[in-house]
Amino acid sequence: MQPRPITVARGDGIGPEIVSAVLRILDASGARLAIEEIAVGKAAYEAGHSTGIPPEAWASLRRTGILLKGPITTPQGGGYKSLNVTLRMTLGLFANVRPVRSYWPFVVTAHPGMDLVIVRENEEDLYAGIEHRQTDEVYQSLKLVSRPGTERVVRYAFETARRRPRKKLTCMTKDNILKLTDGLFHKVFDEVAKEYPDVETDHYIIDIGMARVAAQPERFDVIVTLNLYGDILSDIAAEVSGSVGLAGSANIGDGFAMFEAVHGSAPDIAGKDIANPSGLLQAAVRMLVHIGQGEAAARVQNAWLRTLEDGIHTLDIWRESTSSQLVGTQAFAAALIERLGSEPRRLRPAQFSNTPMPTPVLQARPPQKKELVGIDVFLHHAGRDAEALGARLRDAGTSALRLEMITNRGVKVYPEGFPESFCTDHWRCRFAAPAGQVIGHDELLELLRRLREAGFDWIQTANLYRFDGQVAYSLGQGQ
């Protein structure tokens, strides 16, 4: 079989050291790889590429479709973009997959039975990075959740759960508060679940869900959740398992995939030959499975497990009670290479399928009837008297759009607000058409004109719609 082309980026900080160790292991394992190297990260940022990715790197990624990447240091301050977020969104890497398991008793943990996979939506949510400063006092960030984006990652999570012995999938959201965005994620999860009767399902509100993962991770098998929650949950799970340094992740798209360690570039220990290459190695194992080289993946994984069992540990997991030999980055790689062909004696040996994961097929949905019924107008208004503001806005309304309510920081303050409610200079003012009526954009423009003539500084608007007769906007606290 011809070697499979892949792209490798050594990264920053400890990246070059751990990438070197991992490539030595992959070469010794018999993995059939043709490696193209690209330079991304710190050097590219310093050369003036705001994303950390020079143009020539994209050509290699398009050729291979696979990236094994060392950790990257993103410069602090404005003008720089996260290389990881850029890659995930540009290449359509919709699912971030992070297996996390316990290696007790060879790696210290309070949870010997932990063995789970977190499938995190990878492109949307607050990571879209759409933020604005709107007033002297208020900043905002937009949380974006789409049905196609949700369906892709949910279907991938169900396929992942179907391949696991327990066949259990847990969805985690905050849809008791975020009823539209997180509510959509939960709704799509329930819809897709009907197509997988062989997979057991449940749902947790994210706060108690994270607490349960920290306290009782053995209760979970596969977890699917939104982008920000998944980011936090993955690090909690990795730490609970014994060490973040042992966790790798796969970023999966339709035509591209990226594999990396969970941890960062750790510049404070760079060049000291003490970093643990295991996180990146675990990512490389997932890469081998992804490209259909499951035998090589199992050979590497079993040698790694045997190395852990033999107590040959780097500093981050060294314990007198469980370790026999303290080694550095390259010595750990050498010890693992010596054990290629061996299997663990106590930990469960690895076996991987060469059958690729199916590409999620999205269900076609007809467009819904969309009706414009009002507008939320956001004002920069320095006053703190909601009743006085309401009186002025009533006069500025039109026959087609009447003031319905005012909220401040999501709390209803007019009409019938509470004097105890604390207000800033950022007001959401809802104007709605009379019950049952539908309006057009001309009515919105007329309202905005009247508000401006009345001296109001409107800074943002959001149209209010019904879809197939269903209200498609939040009602606000207190309603």
C-alpha positions in Angstrom: 0.0 0.0 0.0 1.3 3.5 -0.9 2.2 5.8 2.0 -0.6 8.1 3.0 0.3 11.8 2.7 -0.2 13.8 5.8 0.8 17.4 6.8 2.7 17.9 10.0 3.2 21.2 11.9 5.7 21.1 14.8 4.2 24.2 16.5 5.6 26.3 19.3 7.0 25.8 22.8 7.3 22.1 23.5 5.7 21.3 20.1 8.9 20.6 18.2 10.1 18.1 21.0 6.9 16.1 21.2 6.3 16.1 17.5 9.8 14.7 17.0 9.2 12.0 19.6 5.8 11.1 18.0 7.2 10.9 14.5 9.9 8.5 15.7 7.3 6.3 17.2 5.1 6.3 14.1 8.1 5.5 11.8 9.1 2.6 14.0 5.5 1.3 14.2 5.3 0.6 10.5 2.7 3.3 9.8 2.7 4.1 6.1 3.0 7.9 6.0 4.3 10.4 3.5 5.0 13.6 5.6 4.8 17.1 4.4 5.9 19.7 7.0 4.5 23.3 7.3 5.5 26.1 9.6 2.6 27.7 11.4 2.2 29.5 14.7 4.7 31.9 16.3 6.9 32.3 13.3 4.0 32.9 11.0 2.4 35.5 13.4 5.7 37.3 13.6 5.9 37.3 9.8 2.7 39.3 9.7 0.1 36.5 9.2 -2.7 37.4 11.6 -4.0 33.9 11.7 -0.6 32.2 12.2 -1.0 30.4 8.9 1.1 31.4 5.9 -0.5 31.0 2.4 1.8 28.1 1.4 0.5 26.0 4.4 -3.0 25.9 2.9 -1.7 24.3 -0.2 -0.3 21.3 1.7 -3.5 21.0 3.8 -5.6 20.9 0.6 -3.3 18.2 -0.9 -3.3 15.9 2.2 -6.6 16.6 4.0 -4.8 15.6 7.3 -3.0 17.7 9.8 -1.0 16.4 12.8 -0.3 19.6 14.7 1.9 20.4 17.7 0.6 23.0 20.2 0.6 26.7 19.1 1.3 29.9 21.1 -1.2 32.6 20.1 0.2 36.1 20.8 -1.7 38.1 23.4 -3.4 41.4 22.4 -5.6 42.6 19.5 -5.1 41.8 15.9 -4.2 38.1 16.3 -6.6 35.2 15.7 -6.6 31.7 17.2 -5.0 29.4 14.7 -7.0 26.5 16.0 -10.3 28.3 15.6 -9.3 29.5 12.1 -8.5 26.0 11.0 -11.7 24.5 12.5 -14.0 27.0 10.8 -12.2 27.4 7.5 -11.8 23.6 7.0 -15.3 22.7 8.3 -14.0 20.6 11.2 -17.4 20.3 12.8 -16.7 17.7 15.5 -14.0 17.8 18.2 -13.6 14.3 19.5 -11.8 13.7 22.8 -11.5 10.2 24.3 -10.7 10.2 28.0 -10.0 7.2 30.1 -8.4 6.1 33.3 -5.1 4.3 33.3 -5.3 3.3 37.0 -3.4 2.0 38.9 -0.5 3.1 36.7 -1.6 6.8 36.5 -3.0 8.1 39.8 -6.8 9.0 39.6 -9.8 8.8 41.9 -11.8 7.2 39.1 -10.5 3.9 38.0 -13.5 3.1 35.9 -13.5 6.2 33.8 -13.8 5.6 30.0 -15.7 8.2 28.0 -15.6 10.2 24.7 -16.6 13.8 24.5 -17.9 15.0 21.1 -17.9 18.7 21.0 -19.5 20.9 18.3 -16.6 22.7 16.9 -17.6 25.6 14.6 -20.4 27.6 16.2 -21.6 28.9 19.5 -19.7 31.8 21.1 -16.6 30.7 19.3 -17.9 32.5 16.2 -16.2 35.4 18.0 -18.8 38.0 17.0 -18.5 40.6 19.7 -19.4 44.3 19.9 -19.0 47.1 22.4 -22.4 48.8 22.2 -22.5 51.5 24.9 -20.3 53.0 27.6 -21.1 50.2 29.9 -22.1 47.1 27.9 -20.4 44.6 25.6 -22.0 41.7 23.8 -21.1 38.4 22.2 -23.4 36.6 19.8 -24.1 32.9 20.4 -24.8 31.2 17.0 -26.3 27.7 16.8 -27.6 26.3 13.5 -29.7 23.3 12.7 -27.3 21.9 10.1 -24.3 22.4 12.3 -26.0 20.8 15.3 -27.3 17.9 13.2 -23.9 17.1 11.8 -22.2 16.8 15.2 -25.1 15.0 16.8 -25.2 12.4 14.0 -21.4 11.9 14.4 -21.9 11.4 18.1 -24.6 8.8 17.6 -22.3 6.9 15.2 -19.5 7.1 17.8 -21.7 5.7 20.5 -23.0 2.9 18.3 -19.4 1.6 17.9 -18.8 1.5 21.7 -19.6 -1.5 23.9 -22.0 0.5 26.1 -23.8 2.3 23.3 -24.9 5.2 25.4 -25.0 8.9 24.4 -25.6 11.9 26.8 -26.5 15.3 25.5 -25.6 18.3 27.7 -27.1 21.8 27.2 -28.4 24.8 29.2 -31.8 24.9 27.5 -33.6 25.7 30.7 -32.2 29.2 30.2 -31.1 29.4 26.5 -34.4 28.1 25.2 -33.8 28.8 21.5 -30.1 28.1 20.9 -29.5 25.3 23.4 -33.1 24.4 22.9 -32.4 23.7 19.2 -29.4 21.5 20.1 -31.5 19.4 22.5 -34.4 19.2 20.0 -32.2 18.0 17.2 -30.6 15.4 19.6 -34.1 14.0 20.4 -35.1 13.9 16.7 -32.0 12.1 15.6 -32.2 9.7 18.6 -35.3 8.1 17.0 -33.1 6.8 14.2 -30.8 5.0 16.7 -33.0 2.8 18.8 -29.9 0.7 19.7 -28.3 3.7 21.5 -29.3 4.6 25.0 -29.8 8.3 25.5 -30.2 10.9 28.3 -29.8 14.6 28.8 -28.3 16.8 31.5 -28.3 20.5 32.1 -24.6 21.4 31.6 -23.8 22.6 35.1 -24.9 19.4 36.9 -23.6 17.4 34.0 -20.1 18.8 34.4 -20.3 18.2 38.2 -21.3 14.6 37.6 -18.4 14.1 35.2 -16.0 15.5 37.8 -17.5 13.3 40.6 -18.8 10.2 38.8 -17.3 10.0 35.3 -17.9 6.2 35.1 -21.6 7.0 34.6 -20.9 8.3 31.1 -20.0 6.7 27.8 -20.2 9.3 25.0 -21.2 13.0 25.6 -22.2 15.5 22.9 -22.5 19.2 23.7 -22.0 22.7 22.3 -18.7 24.3 21.6 -17.9 26.3 24.8 -19.3 23.7 27.2 -17.3 21.0 25.4 -14.1 22.9 25.7 -14.5 23.3 29.4 -15.8 19.8 29.9 -13.0 18.2 28.0 -10.3 19.7 30.2 -12.3 18.7 33.4 -12.5 15.1 32.1 -8.8 15.0 31.1 -7.7 16.3 34.5 -10.0 13.9 36.4 -8.6 11.0 34.5 -5.1 11.7 35.9 -3.4 14.2 33.6 -4.3 16.6 30.8 -1.0 15.6 29.3 -2.4 12.2 28.3 -5.3 13.5 26.3 -5.4 13.9 22.5 -8.2 15.2 20.3 -9.4 14.8 16.7 -11.1 17.6 14.8 -13.2 15.9 12.1 -14.7 17.4 8.9 -16.1 16.1 5.7 -12.9 16.4 3.7 -10.3 17.4 6.4 -9.2 16.3 9.8 -6.8 17.7 12.3 -5.2 15.9 15.3 -3.6 17.5 18.3 -2.9 17.3 22.0 -5.4 18.9 24.4 -2.7 20.8 26.3 -1.0 24.0 25.3 2.5 24.9 24.2 4.0 25.2 27.7 6.8 27.6 26.8 8.1 27.5 30.4 9.4 23.9 29.9 10.3 24.2 26.2 13.7 22.8 25.3 14.2 20.9 28.6 13.3 17.4 27.3 10.7 16.9 30.1 7.4 17.2 28.2 5.1 14.2 28.0 4.5 13.4 24.3 1.5 11.2 25.2 -1.3 13.7 24.4 0.0 14.2 20.8 0.6 10.5 20.5 -3.0 9.7 21.4 -4.0 12.2 18.7 -1.7 10.4 16.3 -3.3 7.1 17.1 -6.7 8.6 16.3 -5.2 9.8 13.1 -4.0 6.4 12.1 -7.5 5.0 12.7 -9.0 7.8 10.7 -6.9 7.1 7.7 -7.5 3.3 7.8 -4.3 2.1 9.4 -5.9 0.5 12.5 -3.3 -2.2 12.9 -0.5 0.4 13.3 -2.7 2.4 15.6 -3.3 -0.7 17.9 0.5 -1.5 17.8 1.3 2.0 19.0 -1.5 2.2 21.6 -0.6 -1.2 23.1 3.1 -0.3 23.3 2.1 2.9 25.0 -0.1 1.1 27.5 2.7 -1.3 28.3 5.1 1.6 28.8 2.7 3.1 31.3 2.3 -0.3 33.0 6.1 -0.7 33.3 6.2 2.6 35.3 8.3 4.5 32.7 6.8 7.9 33.3 7.6 11.5 32.5 7.6 14.1 35.2 3.9 15.1 35.0 2.6 11.7 36.0 5.6 10.5 38.1 4.6 9.1 41.5 6.9 7.1 43.8 4.0 4.7 44.4 3.3 3.9 40.7 6.5 4.8 38.8 9.7 2.9 38.3 11.8 5.2 36.0 11.6 8.9 35.5 12.4 9.7 31.8 12.3 12.7 29.5 10.5 13.2 26.2 12.9 11.3 23.9 13.7 8.6 26.4 9.9 7.9 26.8 9.7 7.6 23.0 12.6 5.2 23.0 11.1 3.0 25.7 7.8 2.9 23.8 9.6 1.9 20.6 11.3 -1.0 22.5 7.8 -2.3 23.4 6.2 -2.2 19.9 4.7 -5.6 19.4 3.9 -6.0 23.1 0.5 -5.7 24.7 -0.5 -4.5 28.2 -0.8 -7.1 30.9 -3.5 -5.4 33.0 -5.0 -2.6 31.0 -7.4 -3.4 28.2 -5.5 -4.0 24.9 -6.5 -1.7 22.0 -8.3 -2.9 18.9 -9.3 -0.5 16.2 -11.6 -0.9 13.2 -10.5 0.0 9.7 -14.0 0.9 8.8 -14.3 4.7 8.4 -16.9 6.6 10.2 -19.8 7.5 7.8 -20.2 11.1 6.8 -23.3 12.6 8.4 -26.1 12.9 5.9 -28.4 15.8 6.8 -32.1 15.5 6.4 -33.7 17.8 3.9 -36.2 20.2 5.5 -38.7 22.3 3.6 -38.6 26.1 4.3 -41.1 27.3 6.9 -43.6 30.1 6.6 -41.8 33.2 8.0 -43.8 36.2 9.2 -42.4 39.5 10.5 -44.3 40.6 13.6 -42.1 43.1 15.4 -38.7 44.4 16.2 -36.3 44.6 19.2 -34.6 48.0 19.2 -31.5 48.3 21.4 -30.7 51.8 22.7 -27.7 53.5 24.2 -29.6 55.6 26.8 -27.8 57.0 29.8 -31.0 57.5 32.0 -32.0 55.0 34.6 -35.7 55.7 34.8 -37.5 52.9 32.9 -41.0 54.5 33.3 -39.8 57.8 31.8 -38.1 56.0 28.9 -41.2 54.0 28.3 -43.4 57.1 28.1 -41.1 58.7 25.5 -40.9 55.5 23.4 -44.7 55.1 23.4 -45.0 58.5 21.8 -42.4 57.4 19.1 -44.3 54.3 18.2 -46.5 53.9 15.1 -49.9 52.4 14.4 -48.2 49.3 13.0 -45.6 48.9 15.8 -46.4 49.6 19.5 -44.1 49.5 22.5 -44.7 46.2 24.2 -41.9 46.1 26.8 -38.4 47.2 27.8 -35.7 45.0 29.3 -32.3 45.8 30.7 -29.7 43.0 30.9 -32.5 40.6 30.0 -34.8 41.7 32.9 -38.2 43.2 32.2 -38.2 46.8 33.6 -41.2 48.2 31.8 -44.2 48.1 32.1 -44.6 46.9 35.7 -40.9 46.7 36.5 -39.4 46.5 39.9 -37.6 49.6 41.3 -35.0 47.3 42.8 -33.8 46.1 39.3 -30.3 47.5 38.5 -30.1 49.1 35.1 -27.2 50.0 32.8 -27.2 52.2 29.7 -28.2 49.4 27.4 -31.9 48.9 26.8 -33.9 46.4 24.7 -37.1 48.0 23.5 -39.7 45.6 21.9 -42.2 47.0 19.4 -44.8 44.5 18.2 -47.6 44.5 15.7 -51.1 44.1 17.0 -52.0 40.5 17.8 -52.2 38.4 14.7 -51.0 41.0 12.3 -47.9 40.8 10.0 -45.8 43.8 9.0 -43.2 44.6 6.3 -39.8 46.1 6.4 -41.1 49.6 5.5 -42.9 49.7 8.9 -39.6 48.9 10.6 -37.8 51.7 8.8 -40.6 54.2 9.7 -40.3 53.3 13.4 -36.5 53.7 13.3 -36.8 57.0 11.6 -39.2 58.2 14.3 -37.0 57.0 17.1 -34.0 58.9 15.6 -36.1 62.1 15.2 -37.0 61.7 18.9 -33.3 61.8 19.8 -32.7 58.1 20.6 -29.4 56.4 19.7 -30.4 53.0 18.4 -27.4 50.8 18.2 -28.8 47.4 17.1 -32.0 45.8 15.9 -33.3 42.3 15.8 -36.4 41.4 13.8 -39.1 39.3 15.5 -40.5 36.4 13.4 -43.0 33.6 13.6 -42.1 30.4 11.8 -45.1 28.2 10.8 -47.0 30.2 13.4 -44.6 29.6 16.2 -42.9 32.5 18.1 -39.2 32.5 17.2 -37.8 34.9 19.8 -37.3 34.9 23.6 -39.9 36.5 25.6 -37.6 37.9 28.3 -37.5 37.4 32.0 -40.6 38.5 33.8 -43.0 37.7 30.9 
